[in-house]
Amino acid sequence: MSFIQEVLTYGNEIVQHALDAMNGCSVEVQEALILLLLSNEELNKGMTKQFFEENPKLKGIPQVQSVVEFICEDNFKENVPYDNTNIHIWTKLREVKQGMIDYYIHNVCESNEGGQFHEFHTKFLQMSLELKRLRLVIQPEFHVIKNVHPVSKIPYLSVRGFWLDDNDKKVKLFTKSMGREDSYVDGKNDSEMLREAAKQIQEMSFAKYQELYS
């Protein structure tokens, strides 16, 4: 088993052991460990490097470089939302990446040794879209808008979240009311409201993901 496969395979077990050990720890400690274990971008970049060390015949082929970087490196922003309630989504991300690595190694590294994608290209594009959607679940994209009630004239806030359609295009799909604007100290820029908005969009987008891929 390669280094990449070991990380992806045993990463979930490491996370579970860490969670067991975290029982009784403060929320801050739990969140810090979850972020360290599941969203380590340096580890992801190391996986890319190790892949080409193990498959030197593929090194220098631009198409392969792009694909491997796409699978291994999530490139999330530093403020990606995480806590001990969404660890199952991070775990699913590991599983999807493992499946793509296995599929790619078998169809390119072992069969074609860096040749054209050929017949597996369509399948791989489908897997790529699933991975992109799952990353969008983990780090939701949304914006908050203000609407004024036509009768009461009271301003309300709502959040609209994005999804990737079957053509890999971002579309506005999710909407959630966040209540009256005056309920938040800083209105539509209130940090607590934005965290809750991200959580709500994440829940709706993960439900959509499960609907498509379960």
C-alpha positions, -999 to +999 in steps of 0.1 A: +000+000+000+014+034-010+019+063+014-011+081-002-033+051+003-021+046+039-029+082+047-063+081+032-071+046+045-058+049+081-066+086+084-102+078+094-090+054+121-066+080+135-094+105+136-117+080+154-089+072+180-084+109+185-121+115+190-122+087+216-093+103+234-110+137+233-139+126+255-139+151+284-117+176+266-128+212+262-145+222+230-115+243+220-091+213+223-115+191+203-118+216+175-081+222+173-074+184+170-101+180+144-086+207+122-051+194+127-061+159+117-085+165+088-075+197+071-037+196+071-029+211+037+008+204+042+000+167+045-021+170+013+008+186-006+031+159+008+008+133-007+012+149-041+049+148-039+050+112-027+027+101-055+053+111-082+081+096-062+063+063-063+053+068-100+083+084-116+071+076-152+042+099-146+063+129-134+063+158-158+031+149-176+009+181-171-024+162-172-014+138-145+001+166-124-032+185-125-053+155-117-032+144-087-031+179-073-068+182-077-074+149-058-049+154-030-049+191-023-082+206-010-069+242-009-095+253+016-094+288+030-081+292+066-116+299+079-131+267+067-159+258+092-153+228+113-164+214+146-172+180+162-207+180+146-195+179+110-166+154+113-186+129+093-184+152+063-146+154+066-145+116+069-166+113+037-141+135+019-113+111+028-134+082+015-141+099-018-104+109-023-094+073-015-118+060-042-105+085-068-068+076-060-076+039-064-094+045-096-067+067-111-039+044-101-056+014-117-067+031-149-037+054-155-007+043-135-011+006-139-029+003-173-019+034-193+012+046-175+003+082-180-015+077-214-047+093-224-078+090-202-097+072-230-128+052-218-125+061-181-125+098-188-163+102-183-163+082-151-135+102-138-152+135-145-182+122-125-160+114-096-143+148-099-177+165-097-186+146-066-153+156-049-159+193-059-194+191-044-182+176-012-155+203-009-183+229-014-202+212+015-172+215+038-165+251+028-199+265+018-202+295-005-231+318+002-241+354+005-265+372+029-291+394+015-315+419+032-352+420+024-377+445+037-412+433+046-436+451+023-461+458+050-442+461+083-411+476+066-390+455+090-357+443+074-350+406+074-319+387+065-317+355+044-288+334+032-284+319-003-260+291-008-244+277-040-242+243-055-225+227-085-250+216-112-244+187-136-225+209-159-200+219-131-215+254-129-222+272-096-259+279-091-279+293-062-298+264-048-302+268-010-321+296+008-325+300+046-342+328+065-319+342+093-346+364+109-348+401+116-317+422+109-320+440+142-316+406+160-279+408+152-255+434+166-237+440+133-266+432+109-257+413+078-220+414+088-225+399+122-199+372+128-222+349+148-249+352+122-224+343+094-212+312+113-248+301+117-255+308+081-225+287+070-238+259+093-273+260+078-260+260+042-236+231+051-265+210+064-287+216+034-258+210+009-248+178+026-284+166+025-283+173-012-250+154-015-264+124+002-295+125-020-273+123-051-246+098-039-261+076-011 
